[in-house]
Amino acid sequence: MHRRQMILSGLAATAGVSGLSACATAGQQPSDPAYPIASDGQAPAYTADELVAAGSRELGIAAEAIGAAIERIFAEQGDRPTAYIAGEEASGAMAIGARYGRGALHMKDLSASQEVFWQGISIGWDIGGNASRVFTLVYGLYHPDMIYRRYPGVEGTAYLVGGLGVNYQRADGIVLAPIRTGVGLRLGANVGTMAYSRQRNLLPF
């Protein structure tokens, strides 16, 4: 009987230590992000009309043209963007290609836009070059600093809507839908990544 009591006491002590450990780890850890994540709430979102007006102004095209692209993106994503990026980029490829861009990130709860750069590399059946103005719809962004990361992308999934090129980039719950218009030609399909940063990087890795 005495031995049984000792075993039960030991188990109780162990459970108490485990409970304390669970309570200790339940709080915020040093590695936790300092910005909100999707589960923390929702950022103010843009309506289709707001984006059509902004996209028409930034790309310098008719509202009807970009409206068709935005309508399709809204239908495919089933939600409204929390941000958009307006900018320009240049790219070129001969099997191996590179793309560089610069723009401004806009969020409804920001008092001013935030500068962002992007650069990427692609490998695949691709040839040509272009210079484009870009209007990117951003989903799942709840703090501007969340934009700075690398996004895998498959350029071959791009499609044309009213003469505008659209494709998707996804990472950690954030979805980017760049809408491009400009001069030049890119043919084929390639697989690559795009990195968004606070400053311009010469290496597209």
ZIMOJO-V121575 format. One record per backbone hydrogen bond with DSSP energy under -0.5 kcal/mol. CO is the residue of the C=O (numbers start at 1). NH is the residue of the N-H. Records with the same first field share a line. If there is no record, write none. Layout:
CO: NH + NH
This chain:
1: 5
2: 6
3: 7
4: 8
5: 9
6: 10
7: 11
8: 12
9: 13
10: 14
11: 15
12: 16
13: 17
14: 18
15: 19
16: 20
17: 21
18: 22
19: 23
20: 24
21: 25
22: 26
23: 27
24: 27
29: 32
37: 40
38: 41
47: 51
48: 52
49: 53
50: 54
51: 55
52: 56
53: 57
54: 58
55: 59
56: 60 + 61
62: 66
63: 67
64: 68
65: 69
66: 70
67: 71
68: 72
69: 73
70: 74
71: 75
72: 76
73: 77
74: 78
81: 46
82: 108
83: 138
84: 106
85: 136
86: 104
87: 134
88: 102
89: 132
90: 100
91: 130
92: 98
93: 128
94: 96
95: 97 + 124
96: 94
97: 122
98: 92
99: 120
100: 90
101: 118
102: 88
103: 116
104: 86
105: 114
106: 84
107: 110
114: 105
116: 103
117: 197
118: 101
119: 195
120: 99
121: 193
122: 97
123: 191
124: 126
125: 189
126: 95
127: 187
128: 93
129: 185
130: 91
131: 183
132: 89
133: 181
134: 87
135: 137 + 179
136: 85
137: 177
138: 82 + 83
139: 175
140: 142
143: 146
144: 147
145: 148
147: 149
149: 196
150: 152
151: 194
152: 170
153: 155 + 192
154: 157
155: 158
159: 166
161: 164
164: 161
165: 180
166: 159
168: 154
169: 176
170: 152
171: 174
174: 171
175: 139
176: 169
177: 137
178: 167 + 180
179: 135
180: 165
181: 133
183: 131
185: 129
187: 127
189: 125
190: 155 + 156
191: 123
192: 153
193: 121
194: 151
195: 119
197: 117
203: 205
